[in-house]
Amino acid sequence: MYTGVACGIFSIVVIVALLVYKNIASLISTAYLKKKKNQTTLDGPNAEEFIRTYRSNLLSNYSYNDIKKMTNGFKDKLGEGGYGNVYKGKLFDGRIIAVKLFKSADIIIGDNFITEVATIGRIHHFNVINLLGFCWDGSKQALIYEYMPNGSLTDLLSKEEAENSVGIAKLLEIAIGVAQGIEYLHSGCESRILHLDIKPQNVLLDQSLNPKISDFGLAKVYSRDHSYVTMTSARGTIGFIAPEIFMRNLGNPSHKSDVYSYGMLLLEMVGGKQQFKQITSFSTGGSSGTEAYFPEWIYEKVMEKMDNVEDESYEIGRKMRMVGLWCIQMKQRDRPSMKRVVEMLSGRMEDIEMPPKPLFMFSLPRQHVFEDQINTLGSDSNVLPFT
């Protein structure tokens, strides 16, 4: 009798379990398909809504055929990255342009595309790259920018003795221009814009070497009422990414994260290839994480005291290093605002207080750093997980 009852109960339990499993499986399947559909449907209503939202008198929408004609069939390639390729072209009115053609409309690249249009598509500043239009045609996505004939700041700094080729005064002028562009993003727009990938590669130079901040694929837009942004994963470029972005115990990223990246850019400008060699030697185990992230020689260079020095180049270089050291302080509250950075760079070196030596009590996660990627862990390819 008990055996029959037990068997009956067991049968009921099995049937209920199967029904529950079937319902759960059905729910999971439906949720997955819905999510996948939302992720992969980058055409139709979504594209149409996007085009209606962002097309304006200042920002034009082009078809893929338009893009092909503008670039003469994509013949003149200016560069390439994880996101796709950049081609030189010409608008129908004769203006020279640079066209960033994305590889494919997957969810990550699609997010970068949308972020760029949503941020710089509606702002205008002399030191921010001018977005002229975009293309979202089926699976094809592209961005159309004003053309920068002198390449990037990386190209300029890669030349032997960049200080001698263009002059330290011109480098200072470029540095101030970049700082003014970032200050505008932080304070001059309706909402605060964090770039989150400031580095020489993302600073382009026009015919007169005026700097233009570019590549807003990682940018975050948030209200001025909030002091920080939340991030689920850390993206950026090794050597320029602020420590709080990949280390939770240092607080949340904020506009001071851009200040940090700018400080490293500034030190790169006055350090040139010396700093780059320090960073790349880290990837092969040639130095510690701290040494690679902040070359010891930079602080020592600033601390050097030369009696009766009246050389203008020395004074400018020292001022840029001092401001750079203020920008890369470990605690965000110790870093100056970009407004203050502009003031310091534009003023006298004697008015700048000597910065304390930044304390980097950490090493970068070696498992995520590879020699051929040391300068490409940016918006077009990689994500660094939090440690």
ABEGO torsion letter per residue (X at the ends): XAAAAAAAAAAAAAAAAAAAAAAAAAAAAAAAAAAAAAAABABEAAAAAAAAAABBAABBBBBAAAAAAAAGGGABBABBBAAEBBBBBBBAAGBBBBBBBBABBBAAAAAAAAAAAAAAAABBBAABBBBABBBBBEABBBBBBBBBAAEBAAAAAABBGAAAAAEAAAAAAAAAAAAAAAAAAAAABABBBBAGABBAAABBBBAAGBBBBBGAAABBBBBAABABBBBABBBEBBGABBAAAABAAAEBBBAAAAAAAAAAAAAAAAAEAAAAAAAAAAAAGABBAAAAABBAAAAAAAABBBBGBABAAAAAAAAAAAAAAAAABABAAABBBAAAAAAAAABBAAABBBBBBBBBBBBBBAAABBAAAAAABBAAABBBBBX
